[in-house]
């Protein structure tokens, strides 16, 4: 049994402990921050002041959140205080800020994930559109404008980008410098100021060679090209998702945002399409199949030429690795390209007369373009080993620009299978 002295000592110890707890709580109240109350509760979990400390901690946290007054602060409050009485107000305030275009992209994603049944969430997604548009001011990727137009087709902000996109595309046509590049630009922007310059270049180049492709070629070669070119699948996937967005009756619905997330994922994957692209099928319209067939045949010929140039490289450097990849893609198309006598350069434009000056691509007509292409080829093969690599690299850069252009033309003349209209009966699925 505990002696009288023992009981006295125990009571004294308890009194000291309780007194220390009370003293610590007084200090916490003077500090008054949510962190101070959190620390106190961790140190004295069984304190008689526990309920009061919890209440004051929650009030302090709300006061601190309001003082910051950002969408991120309110969202953080909701995450940490699901049962707090101020959560509805935090949700309302963050909603207002986000709908007004205030916050970062992560804030929008967090808010919509936290409140999936949020009423009037459409205006939050509309605020995200403003944030993304404003972010274009700091964009360094030339594709950023095009991606935004795909994400928000037909919106006033997308319309504002029409002129800078058109000017960028004309510079790209000038850089490529081929008949096909100017022809493609004039077709896409027939009434633009730059289209007059494009047509002037076409007049200087003289008549183009006859095109020989047809329906059978398009149906036969396109599947092989998709197998050989992930870049084509990537472009087709983007176009299909953009078409689905364009069909949305409400561009700021949850379904539209889901499509935008997919489109952003595809756009960020480079020329390696993600798995979601497997379900995005394309069709070809009867009126466009000849153009597609010519572009596919030309691309097959171009890939064959790239493979030949790739054989000039040796060594472990990056160019050699790129050349190997080009060779692998080109070999997939070899059976078809060998059966075609189509000269890409003569049909679609120019190759440099001098491999040391790959930008020197001017020619008067298709016949001269073909002659210059063959001369460029001979010059590249006649150089000594030291110069071959640099010469071939220059020609490969020209070929890459032409390859990108041909892929764009193919996709521009295809239509996503998900899009339905009156001419569906004339289409052949690929």
C-alpha positions as CSV (number, residue, x, y, z in Angstrom):
1,X,0.0,0.0,0.0
2,X,1.1,3.5,-0.8
3,X,2.2,5.4,2.3
4,X,0.9,8.8,3.2
5,X,4.1,10.4,2.2
6,X,4.0,8.5,-1.2
7,X,0.5,9.8,-1.9
8,X,1.6,13.3,-1.1
9,X,4.6,13.1,-3.5
10,X,2.4,11.7,-6.3
11,X,-0.1,14.5,-5.9
12,X,2.7,17.0,-5.9
13,X,4.1,15.5,-9.1
14,X,0.7,15.6,-10.8
15,X,0.2,19.2,-9.7
16,X,3.5,20.1,-11.2
17,X,2.7,18.3,-14.4
18,X,-0.7,19.9,-14.8
19,X,0.8,23.2,-13.9
20,X,3.4,22.8,-16.6
21,X,0.7,21.8,-19.1
22,X,-1.3,24.9,-18.2
23,X,1.8,27.1,-18.5
24,X,2.6,25.6,-21.9
25,X,-1.0,26.1,-23.1
26,X,-0.8,29.8,-22.1
27,X,2.3,30.2,-24.1
28,X,0.6,28.5,-27.1
29,X,-2.3,30.9,-26.9
30,X,0.0,33.8,-26.9
31,X,1.7,32.6,-30.1
32,X,-1.7,31.8,-31.6
33,X,-0.6,30.1,-34.8
34,X,-2.0,26.8,-36.2
35,X,1.4,25.3,-36.0
36,X,1.8,26.3,-32.3
37,X,-1.5,24.5,-31.5
38,X,-0.4,21.5,-33.5
39,X,2.8,21.3,-31.6
40,X,1.0,21.6,-28.3
41,X,-1.4,18.8,-29.1
42,X,1.4,16.6,-30.2
43,X,3.2,17.2,-26.9
44,X,0.1,17.0,-24.6
45,X,-2.3,14.6,-26.4
46,X,-4.3,14.0,-23.2
47,X,-4.5,17.6,-22.0
48,X,-7.7,18.9,-20.5
49,X,-7.3,21.8,-23.0
50,X,-7.4,19.4,-26.0
51,X,-10.8,20.3,-27.4
52,X,-10.3,24.0,-27.0
53,X,-6.8,23.7,-28.6
54,X,-8.3,21.8,-31.6
55,X,-10.9,24.5,-32.1
56,X,-8.4,27.3,-31.9
57,X,-6.0,25.5,-34.2
58,X,-8.7,25.3,-36.9
59,X,-9.6,28.9,-36.5
60,X,-6.0,30.0,-36.7
61,X,-5.5,27.9,-39.8
62,X,-8.5,29.6,-41.5
63,X,-7.3,33.0,-40.5
64,X,-3.9,32.3,-42.0
65,X,-5.5,30.9,-45.2
66,X,-7.6,34.0,-45.7
67,X,-4.5,36.2,-45.2
68,X,-2.8,34.4,-48.1
69,X,-6.0,34.5,-50.1
70,X,-4.9,32.4,-53.1
71,X,-6.6,29.4,-54.8
72,X,-3.7,27.3,-53.7
73,X,-4.1,28.3,-50.0
74,X,-7.8,27.5,-50.0
75,X,-7.3,24.2,-51.7
76,X,-4.5,23.3,-49.2
77,X,-7.0,24.2,-46.4
78,X,-9.6,21.9,-47.8
79,X,-7.1,19.0,-48.1
80,X,-6.0,19.3,-44.5
81,X,-9.3,20.2,-42.9
82,X,-12.0,18.1,-44.5
83,X,-14.3,18.4,-41.4
84,X,-13.6,22.1,-40.7
85,X,-16.6,24.3,-40.6
86,X,-14.9,26.7,-43.0
87,X,-14.5,24.2,-45.8
88,X,-17.6,25.3,-47.8
89,X,-16.3,28.9,-47.7
90,X,-12.9,27.8,-48.7
91,X,-14.4,25.9,-51.7
92,X,-16.4,29.0,-52.7
93,X,-13.5,31.3,-52.5
94,X,-11.2,29.1,-54.4
95,X,-13.9,28.6,-57.0
96,X,-14.3,32.3,-57.5
97,X,-10.5,32.8,-57.9
98,X,-10.1,30.0,-60.4
99,X,-13.1,31.1,-62.4
100,X,-11.5,34.5,-62.7
101,X,-8.4,33.0,-64.2
102,X,-6.3,33.3,-61.0
103,X,-4.1,30.4,-60.1
104,X,-1.7,27.9,-61.7
105,X,-2.7,24.8,-63.8
106,X,-2.0,22.5,-60.8
107,X,-4.5,24.5,-58.7
108,X,-7.2,23.8,-61.3
109,X,-6.4,20.1,-61.4
110,X,-6.4,19.9,-57.6
111,X,-9.6,21.8,-57.2
112,X,-11.5,19.7,-59.8
113,X,-10.1,16.4,-58.2
114,X,-11.2,17.5,-54.8
115,X,-14.7,18.6,-55.8
116,X,-15.7,16.3,-58.7
117,X,-19.4,17.2,-58.2
118,X,-18.7,20.9,-57.9
119,X,-21.7,22.9,-59.3
120,X,-20.9,25.3,-62.1
121,X,-17.4,23.7,-62.6
122,X,-17.6,24.8,-66.2
123,X,-16.6,28.3,-65.3
124,X,-13.6,27.0,-63.5
125,X,-12.5,25.2,-66.6
126,X,-13.1,28.3,-68.5
127,X,-10.8,30.2,-66.1
128,X,-8.2,27.5,-66.9
129,X,-8.4,28.5,-70.6
130,X,-7.5,32.1,-69.7
131,X,-4.5,30.9,-67.6
132,X,-3.3,28.7,-70.5
133,X,-3.7,31.6,-73.0
134,X,-1.8,34.0,-70.8
135,X,1.0,31.5,-70.4
136,X,1.6,31.6,-74.1
137,X,3.3,35.0,-73.6
138,X,6.3,33.0,-72.2
139,X,6.1,30.1,-74.6
140,X,9.3,29.2,-76.4
141,X,7.9,26.1,-78.2
142,X,6.6,27.2,-81.7
143,X,4.0,24.4,-81.4
144,X,2.5,25.9,-78.3
145,X,0.1,28.2,-80.3
146,X,-1.0,25.3,-82.5
147,X,-1.7,23.1,-79.4
148,X,-3.7,25.9,-77.8
149,X,-5.9,26.2,-80.9
150,X,-6.4,22.4,-80.8
151,X,-7.3,22.5,-77.1
152,X,-9.8,25.4,-77.5
153,X,-11.0,25.4,-81.1
154,X,-13.2,28.3,-82.1
155,X,-12.8,30.3,-78.9
156,X,-12.0,34.1,-79.2
157,X,-8.5,33.5,-77.7
158,X,-7.8,30.8,-80.3
159,X,-8.9,33.3,-83.1
160,X,-6.3,35.7,-81.8
161,X,-3.6,33.3,-82.7
162,X,-4.6,32.9,-86.3
163,X,-2.2,35.6,-87.6
164,X,0.9,34.5,-85.7
165,X,0.4,30.9,-86.7
166,X,-0.1,31.8,-90.4
167,X,3.1,33.9,-90.4
168,X,5.0,31.1,-88.7
169,X,3.8,28.6,-91.3
170,X,4.9,30.9,-94.1
171,X,8.3,31.1,-92.6
172,X,8.4,27.4,-92.5
173,X,7.4,27.2,-96.2
174,X,10.2,29.6,-97.1
175,X,12.7,27.6,-95.1
176,X,11.7,24.4,-96.9
177,X,11.8,26.3,-100.2
178,X,10.1,23.7,-102.3
179,X,7.2,23.8,-104.7
180,X,5.2,21.6,-102.5
181,X,5.8,23.8,-99.4
182,X,4.4,26.9,-101.2
183,X,1.6,24.9,-102.8
184,X,0.5,23.6,-99.4
185,X,0.6,27.0,-97.8
186,X,-1.4,28.6,-100.5
187,X,-4.0,25.9,-100.2
188,X,-4.4,26.3,-96.4
189,X,-4.4,30.1,-96.5
190,X,-5.8,31.1,-99.9
191,X,-6.8,34.7,-99.0
192,X,-3.8,35.6,-96.8
193,X,-1.3,38.3,-97.8
194,X,1.5,35.7,-97.7
195,X,-0.4,33.5,-100.2
196,X,0.4,36.0,-103.0
197,X,4.1,35.5,-102.3
198,X,3.6,31.7,-102.2
199,X,1.9,31.8,-105.7
200,X,4.7,34.0,-107.0
201,X,7.2,31.4,-106.0
202,X,5.1,28.7,-107.8
203,X,5.0,30.8,-111.0
204,X,8.8,31.1,-110.9
205,X,9.2,27.4,-110.5
206,X,7.2,26.6,-113.6
207,X,4.8,23.6,-114.1
208,X,5.0,20.6,-111.8
209,X,5.4,17.0,-112.9
210,X,2.3,14.9,-113.3
211,X,1.0,13.1,-110.3
212,X,0.6,9.4,-110.6
213,X,-1.0,8.1,-107.4
214,X,-4.5,6.8,-107.0
215,X,-7.0,5.1,-104.6
216,X,-5.3,1.7,-104.7
217,X,-1.9,3.2,-103.8
218,X,-3.4,5.1,-100.9
219,X,-5.1,2.0,-99.5
220,X,-2.0,-0.2,-100.1
221,X,0.7,2.1,-98.8
222,X,-0.8,4.0,-95.9
223,X,-0.9,1.0,-93.5
224,X,2.8,0.3,-94.3
225,X,3.7,3.9,-93.7
226,X,2.0,3.9,-90.3
227,X,4.0,0.8,-89.4
228,X,7.2,2.6,-90.5
229,X,6.5,6.0,-89.1
230,X,5.4,6.7,-85.5
231,X,5.4,10.4,-86.5
232,X,2.4,9.7,-88.8
233,X,0.4,8.0,-86.0
234,X,1.2,10.9,-83.7
235,X,-0.1,13.4,-86.1
236,X,-3.2,11.4,-86.9
237,X,-3.9,10.9,-83.2
238,X,-3.7,14.7,-82.5
239,X,-6.0,15.4,-85.4
240,X,-8.6,12.9,-84.2
241,X,-8.6,14.3,-80.7
242,X,-8.9,17.8,-82.0
243,X,-11.8,16.8,-84.1
244,X,-13.6,15.3,-81.1
245,X,-13.1,18.5,-79.1
246,X,-14.5,20.5,-82.0
247,X,-17.6,18.4,-81.9
248,X,-18.3,19.1,-78.2
249,X,-21.4,21.2,-77.6
250,X,-19.9,22.5,-74.4
251,X,-16.1,23.1,-74.7
252,X,-15.8,23.5,-70.9
253,X,-17.5,20.3,-69.8
254,X,-15.8,17.6,-67.8
255,X,-15.8,15.4,-71.0
256,X,-14.1,18.1,-73.0
257,X,-11.4,18.5,-70.3
258,X,-10.8,14.8,-70.4
259,X,-10.2,15.1,-74.2
260,X,-7.8,18.0,-73.6
261,X,-5.8,16.0,-71.1
262,X,-5.4,13.2,-73.7
263,X,-4.4,15.8,-76.4
264,X,-1.8,17.3,-74.1
265,X,-0.4,13.9,-73.3
266,X,-0.1,13.1,-77.0
267,X,1.4,16.5,-77.8
268,X,4.0,16.0,-75.1
269,X,5.1,12.6,-76.3
270,X,7.1,13.8,-79.3
271,X,6.9,11.5,-82.3
272,X,6.4,8.5,-80.1
273,X,2.6,8.2,-79.7
274,X,1.2,6.9,-76.4
275,X,-1.0,3.8,-76.2
276,X,-4.2,5.8,-76.3
277,X,-3.5,6.6,-80.0
278,X,-4.2,3.0,-80.9
279,X,-7.9,3.6,-81.0
280,X,-7.8,6.8,-83.0
281,X,-8.6,5.6,-86.6
282,X,-8.5,7.7,-89.8
283,X,-10.4,7.5,-93.1
284,X,-9.6,8.9,-96.6
285,X,-12.0,10.8,-98.7
286,X,-12.3,9.9,-102.3
287,X,-11.4,13.3,-103.6
288,X,-8.2,13.4,-101.5
289,X,-6.9,9.9,-102.1
290,X,-4.7,10.8,-105.1
291,X,-3.0,13.5,-103.1
292,X,-2.4,11.1,-100.2
293,X,-1.1,8.4,-102.6
294,X,1.4,10.8,-104.1
295,X,2.5,12.0,-100.8
296,X,3.0,8.5,-99.4
297,X,4.9,7.3,-102.5
298,X,7.1,10.4,-102.3
299,X,7.7,9.8,-98.6
300,X,8.7,6.2,-99.3
301,X,11.2,7.4,-101.9
302,X,12.5,10.0,-99.5
303,X,13.0,7.4,-96.8
304,X,14.9,5.2,-99.2
305,X,17.2,8.2,-100.0
306,X,17.7,8.9,-96.3
307,X,18.7,5.3,-95.8
308,X,21.3,5.6,-98.6
309,X,22.7,8.8,-97.0
310,X,22.7,7.2,-93.6
311,X,25.2,4.6,-94.8
312,X,27.8,7.4,-95.2
313,X,27.9,7.8,-91.4
314,X,30.3,5.9,-89.0
315,X,31.1,6.2,-85.4
316,X,29.2,6.4,-82.1
317,X,28.0,10.0,-82.3
318,X,24.4,11.2,-82.3
319,X,24.2,11.6,-86.1
320,X,25.2,8.0,-86.5
321,X,22.4,6.9,-84.1
322,X,19.9,9.1,-85.9
323,X,21.0,7.6,-89.2
324,X,20.5,4.1,-87.9
325,X,16.9,4.9,-86.9
326,X,16.3,6.5,-90.3
327,X,17.6,3.3,-91.9
328,X,15.3,1.1,-89.9
329,X,12.2,3.2,-90.8
330,X,13.2,3.3,-94.5
331,X,13.8,-0.5,-94.7
332,X,10.1,-1.0,-93.7
333,X,9.1,0.8,-96.9
334,X,11.7,-0.7,-99.1
335,X,9.4,-3.2,-101.0
336,X,7.1,-0.4,-102.2
337,X,9.7,2.3,-102.7
338,X,11.8,0.0,-104.9
339,X,8.9,-0.6,-107.2
340,X,8.3,3.1,-107.7
341,X,10.3,5.2,-110.2
342,X,8.8,8.4,-108.8
343,X,11.6,10.9,-108.2
344,X,10.6,12.9,-105.1
345,X,12.7,15.9,-106.0
346,X,11.4,16.1,-109.5
347,X,7.8,15.8,-108.5
348,X,7.6,17.8,-105.3
349,X,10.5,20.2,-105.3
350,X,14.2,20.8,-104.9
351,X,17.3,19.2,-103.4
352,X,20.4,21.3,-103.0
353,X,22.8,21.5,-105.9
354,X,25.7,21.7,-103.5
355,X,25.6,19.6,-100.3
356,X,27.8,22.1,-98.6
357,X,25.1,24.7,-99.1
358,X,21.9,22.8,-98.3
359,X,19.8,26.0,-98.3
360,X,20.7,26.7,-102.0
361,X,17.6,25.0,-103.4
362,X,16.3,27.3,-106.1
363,X,15.3,25.8,-109.4
364,X,13.2,27.0,-112.3
365,X,11.2,23.9,-112.8
366,X,10.7,20.2,-111.9
367,X,13.1,19.0,-114.5
368,X,15.9,21.2,-113.2
369,X,15.0,20.2,-109.6
370,X,15.6,16.6,-110.5
371,X,18.9,17.4,-112.2
372,X,20.1,19.4,-109.2
373,X,19.0,16.6,-106.9
374,X,21.1,14.0,-108.8
375,X,24.1,16.4,-108.9
376,X,23.8,16.9,-105.1
377,X,23.8,13.1,-104.7
378,X,26.9,12.7,-106.9
379,X,28.7,15.5,-105.0
380,X,27.9,14.0,-101.6
381,X,29.2,10.6,-102.7
382,X,32.4,12.0,-104.3
383,X,33.6,13.9,-101.2
384,X,36.4,12.5,-99.0
385,X,35.4,10.8,-95.7
386,X,36.0,14.0,-93.7
387,X,33.4,15.9,-95.7
388,X,30.9,13.2,-96.4
389,X,29.4,13.3,-92.9
390,X,28.9,17.1,-92.9
391,X,27.5,17.1,-96.5
392,X,25.1,14.2,-95.8
393,X,24.0,15.8,-92.5
394,X,23.1,19.0,-94.4
395,X,21.1,17.0,-97.0
396,X,19.4,15.0,-94.2
397,X,18.2,18.2,-92.6
398,X,16.6,19.3,-95.9
399,X,15.0,15.8,-96.2
400,X,13.7,16.0,-92.7
401,X,11.9,19.2,-93.5
402,X,10.4,17.7,-96.6
403,X,9.4,14.5,-94.7
404,X,7.6,16.6,-92.0
405,X,5.8,18.5,-94.8
406,X,4.7,15.3,-96.5
407,X,3.4,13.9,-93.2
408,X,1.4,17.1,-92.6
409,X,-0.1,16.8,-96.1
410,X,-1.2,13.2,-95.6
411,X,-2.9,13.9,-92.3
412,X,-4.5,17.1,-93.6
413,X,-6.2,15.1,-96.3
414,X,-7.4,12.4,-93.9
415,X,-10.4,12.5,-91.6
416,X,-10.9,11.0,-88.2
417,X,-13.2,8.0,-88.3
418,X,-15.1,9.4,-85.3
419,X,-16.2,12.4,-87.4
420,X,-19.5,11.8,-89.3
421,X,-20.9,13.8,-92.1
422,X,-22.6,13.5,-95.5
423,X,-19.7,12.1,-97.5
424,X,-19.1,9.1,-95.2
425,X,-20.3,6.8,-97.8
426,X,-17.4,7.8,-100.1
427,X,-14.8,7.1,-97.5
428,X,-12.6,4.1,-97.2
429,X,-11.3,3.2,-93.6
430,X,-7.6,2.6,-93.3
